[in-house]
Amino acid sequence: MVPVLKALLLALRDLPRPHIVRLLLRSIALTMLILVMVGAMLFWGLRQLTLHSGLLDHNTQNMAEILMVLAAIFVMWLLFRGIAIFVIGLFTDQIVEDVEDRHYPAARMTAVPVGYRRSIILGLRSAGRFLGVNIIALPAYLILLPTGVGTPILVLLVNAWLLGHDLEAMVRARHPHAKPLAAPARWGLGLLSAASLSIPVVNFLAPLMSAAMATHLFHLRHEA
């Protein structure tokens, strides 16, 4: 766990860099745009469905629209992690390159540029895994709901596994012949990333910070 914490501290130091700040602002703006579009489309779809059903009068329609807004906000909250990881996947190559330029110039010289096309594919795969695995785990989430703590713990563990895998894959795309991270390091990376994505305000910084942390963790083992 010590290398993971060291990688976290290094990633936090990288955040104020001008290039990283610009990438952070772009990723937050794109994430929010996608979330708002998803929420608006869901609200519009539900509203059209109720309007054309003819089952609601004026008063009940107003109440239904309030519930639709709440449902849209809830869905946006559920999808935040998946969308945030997809978006950060679009910028990962730039993030990793910036970190390597500053800390690991030798690794930067042997890196393979990923490009936007590959970045989009990686991001879509990450988002798809996030949705698929969480849908599969949904029955377990519901069963554990009465326990109060079971569901949040399982959500954290599931998403820690997903994030550890996806963040490592984003860095390894630039270094395809490198050895994978050890399981404890991957789990530590995933746990810290999943936990930070659950904290309000911090969750906007978490995807970019996690990508930087994954880069440090990936290269620190060669300096041990």
C-alpha positions as CSV (number, residue, x, y, z in Angstrom):
1,M,0.0,0.0,0.0
2,V,3.0,2.3,0.5
3,P,3.7,2.7,-3.3
4,V,0.0,3.6,-3.8
5,L,0.1,6.3,-1.2
6,K,3.4,7.6,-2.6
7,A,1.7,7.7,-6.1
8,L,-1.2,9.6,-4.6
9,L,1.0,12.2,-3.1
10,L,2.9,12.7,-6.3
11,A,-0.4,13.0,-8.2
12,L,-1.7,15.6,-5.8
13,R,1.5,17.7,-6.4
14,D,1.0,17.4,-10.2
15,L,-2.6,18.9,-10.0
16,P,-1.6,22.6,-9.9
17,R,0.4,22.4,-13.1
18,P,-1.1,24.7,-15.8
19,H,-1.5,21.9,-18.4
20,I,-3.1,19.6,-15.9
21,V,-5.4,22.4,-14.7
22,R,-6.5,23.0,-18.3
23,L,-7.2,19.3,-18.8
24,L,-9.1,19.2,-15.5
25,L,-11.3,22.1,-16.6
26,R,-12.0,20.5,-20.0
27,S,-12.8,17.1,-18.4
28,I,-15.2,18.6,-15.9
29,A,-16.9,20.7,-18.6
30,L,-17.4,17.7,-20.9
31,T,-18.5,15.4,-18.0
32,M,-21.1,18.0,-16.9
33,L,-22.3,18.5,-20.5
34,I,-22.8,14.8,-21.0
35,L,-24.6,14.4,-17.7
36,V,-26.9,17.3,-18.4
37,M,-27.7,15.9,-21.9
38,V,-28.5,12.5,-20.4
39,G,-30.7,14.0,-17.7
40,A,-32.5,16.3,-20.2
41,M,-33.1,13.4,-22.6
42,L,-34.5,11.2,-19.8
43,F,-36.8,14.0,-18.5
44,W,-38.0,14.7,-22.1
45,G,-38.7,11.1,-22.8
46,L,-40.6,10.5,-19.6
47,R,-42.6,13.7,-20.1
48,Q,-43.6,12.8,-23.6
49,L,-44.6,9.4,-22.4
50,T,-46.9,10.8,-19.7
51,L,-48.3,13.5,-22.0
52,H,-49.3,11.1,-24.7
53,S,-50.6,8.5,-22.2
54,G,-53.6,10.7,-21.3
55,L,-53.7,9.2,-17.8
56,L,-52.7,12.3,-15.9
57,D,-54.6,15.6,-15.4
58,H,-53.0,19.0,-15.0
59,N,-52.3,18.7,-11.3
60,T,-51.0,15.1,-11.4
61,Q,-48.9,16.0,-14.5
62,N,-47.1,18.8,-12.5
63,M,-46.4,16.3,-9.6
64,A,-45.2,13.7,-12.2
65,E,-42.8,16.3,-13.7
66,I,-41.3,17.0,-10.3
67,L,-40.7,13.2,-9.9
68,M,-39.2,13.1,-13.3
69,V,-36.7,15.8,-12.4
70,L,-35.7,13.9,-9.3
71,A,-35.4,10.7,-11.3
72,A,-33.2,12.4,-13.9
73,I,-31.0,13.7,-11.1
74,F,-30.8,10.3,-9.6
75,V,-29.8,8.7,-12.9
76,M,-27.2,11.4,-13.5
77,W,-25.7,10.6,-10.1
78,L,-25.7,6.9,-10.8
79,L,-24.0,7.4,-14.2
80,F,-21.4,10.0,-13.0
81,R,-18.6,7.5,-12.4
82,G,-19.0,5.8,-15.7
83,I,-19.2,9.0,-17.7
84,A,-16.3,10.6,-15.7
85,I,-14.0,7.6,-16.5
86,F,-15.1,7.7,-20.2
87,V,-14.2,11.4,-20.4
88,I,-10.9,11.1,-18.6
89,G,-10.1,8.3,-21.0
90,L,-10.2,10.9,-23.8
91,F,-7.5,12.9,-22.1
92,T,-5.5,10.1,-20.5
93,D,-2.7,10.1,-23.2
94,Q,-2.1,13.8,-22.5
95,I,-2.2,13.3,-18.7
96,V,0.2,10.4,-18.8
97,E,2.5,12.2,-21.2
98,D,2.6,15.3,-19.0
99,V,3.4,13.2,-15.9
100,E,6.1,11.2,-17.7
101,D,7.7,14.3,-19.1
102,R,8.2,15.6,-15.6
103,H,9.0,12.5,-13.7
104,Y,9.9,9.6,-16.0
105,P,11.6,11.0,-19.1
106,A,13.1,7.6,-20.0
107,A,9.7,6.0,-20.0
108,R,8.4,8.9,-22.1
109,M,11.0,8.2,-24.8
110,T,9.8,4.6,-25.2
111,A,6.0,5.4,-25.0
112,V,3.6,4.6,-27.9
113,P,1.3,7.5,-28.6
114,V,-2.3,6.4,-28.1
115,G,-4.3,9.1,-30.1
116,Y,-7.9,10.1,-29.8
117,R,-9.3,7.1,-31.7
118,R,-7.8,4.6,-29.3
119,S,-8.6,6.9,-26.4
120,I,-12.3,6.9,-27.4
121,I,-12.3,3.1,-27.7
122,L,-10.6,2.7,-24.2
123,G,-13.1,5.2,-22.7
124,L,-16.1,3.4,-24.3
125,R,-14.9,0.1,-23.0
126,S,-14.5,1.5,-19.5
127,A,-17.9,3.0,-19.6
128,G,-19.4,-0.2,-21.0
129,R,-17.8,-2.4,-18.3
130,F,-18.9,0.1,-15.6
131,L,-22.6,-0.2,-16.8
132,G,-22.5,-3.9,-17.4
133,V,-20.9,-5.0,-14.2
134,N,-23.0,-2.7,-12.0
135,I,-26.2,-3.9,-13.7
136,I,-25.1,-7.5,-13.0
137,A,-24.4,-6.6,-9.4
138,L,-27.7,-4.7,-9.0
139,P,-29.6,-7.6,-7.4
140,A,-26.8,-8.0,-4.8
141,Y,-27.0,-4.2,-4.2
142,L,-30.8,-4.5,-3.6
143,I,-30.5,-7.6,-1.4
144,L,-27.9,-5.8,0.8
145,L,-29.8,-2.6,1.0
146,P,-31.6,-3.4,4.3
147,T,-28.2,-3.8,6.0
148,G,-27.5,-0.1,5.6
149,V,-23.7,-0.6,5.0
150,G,-23.6,-3.7,2.8
151,T,-24.6,-1.9,-0.4
152,P,-22.1,1.0,-0.1
153,I,-19.3,-1.5,0.7
154,L,-20.1,-3.7,-2.2
155,V,-20.4,-0.7,-4.6
156,L,-17.0,0.5,-3.4
157,L,-15.4,-3.0,-4.0
158,V,-17.0,-3.5,-7.4
159,N,-16.0,-0.1,-8.6
160,A,-12.5,-0.4,-7.1
161,W,-11.9,-3.5,-9.2
162,L,-13.3,-1.8,-12.3
163,L,-11.2,1.4,-11.8
164,G,-8.0,-0.4,-11.0
165,H,-8.3,-2.4,-14.2
166,D,-9.3,0.5,-16.4
167,L,-6.8,3.0,-15.1
168,E,-4.0,0.5,-15.5
169,A,-5.2,-0.3,-19.1
170,M,-5.1,3.5,-19.9
171,V,-1.4,3.7,-18.9
172,R,-0.4,0.4,-20.4
173,A,-1.9,1.5,-23.8
174,R,1.3,3.7,-24.0
175,H,3.5,0.9,-22.8
176,P,2.0,-2.3,-24.2
177,H,5.0,-4.5,-23.5
178,A,5.3,-3.5,-19.9
179,K,4.4,-6.0,-17.1
180,P,1.0,-5.5,-15.5
181,L,0.7,-4.1,-12.0
182,A,0.7,-6.5,-9.1
183,A,-2.8,-7.3,-7.8
184,P,-2.3,-5.4,-4.4
185,A,-1.2,-2.3,-6.2
186,R,-4.1,-2.5,-8.7
187,W,-6.6,-2.9,-5.8
188,G,-5.0,0.0,-3.9
189,L,-5.3,2.2,-6.9
190,G,-8.9,1.2,-7.5
191,L,-9.9,1.6,-3.9
192,L,-8.4,5.1,-3.6
193,S,-10.0,6.1,-6.9
194,A,-13.4,4.7,-6.1
195,A,-13.4,6.3,-2.6
196,S,-12.4,9.7,-4.0
197,L,-15.2,9.5,-6.6
198,S,-17.7,9.1,-3.8
199,I,-16.7,12.4,-2.1
200,P,-18.6,15.5,-3.2
201,V,-16.5,18.2,-4.9
202,V,-13.4,15.8,-4.7
203,N,-15.2,13.6,-7.3
204,F,-14.6,16.2,-10.0
205,L,-10.9,16.0,-9.4
206,A,-10.8,12.3,-8.8
207,P,-10.7,11.0,-12.4
208,L,-7.8,13.1,-13.5
209,M,-6.0,12.6,-10.2
210,S,-6.5,8.8,-10.5
211,A,-5.0,8.8,-14.0
212,A,-1.9,10.7,-12.7
213,M,-1.7,8.3,-9.8
214,A,-1.9,5.3,-12.1
215,T,1.0,6.7,-14.1
216,H,3.1,7.2,-11.0
217,L,2.3,3.8,-9.7
218,F,3.1,2.1,-13.0
219,H,6.6,3.7,-13.2
220,L,7.5,3.8,-9.5
221,R,8.1,0.0,-9.4
222,H,11.0,0.5,-11.8
223,E,12.6,3.0,-9.4
224,A,12.4,0.8,-6.3
